């Protein structure tokens, strides 16, 4: 019995060391998504909004008409040079819309890095994007944006 009690901690320690060494250049105490410093939202090949995590500010906003939905919006996490960070399979996107009676963000697959913005009713609300680490639905946030303004109105 004594052998198995030592084996489990050693196995966990070894797995942790392997996982940390797989995160190229990441300091163990800093976490896995250290290089993520911002977000860009891409619609039809162009950036429609960007978030600078250093300043905590968005440039741009999201707009949609009531009863309409946008084409697919890709959510990309970027480093301080605005270069897209390549994330492992254990990361996913969580999106929170403040007032879903005004707008909803629908991901085609839970956790995917993108989705469609649906205009529910005329008005304004906010949306927050979180880079999650772990299993979809039960992970923890490694990076969270400040809220981005959503404007739902007739054109």
Protein Blocks (a to p, Z undefined) as FASTA:
>chain_A
ZZmmmmmmmmmmmmmmmmmmmmghiafknojklmpgbdcddeehiafbdcdfknopaedd
ddddehiacdddddddddfkopacdddfkbccddddfblmlbccddfbghiacdddddfb
gcdddddddddedjehiaccfbdcdddddddddZZ
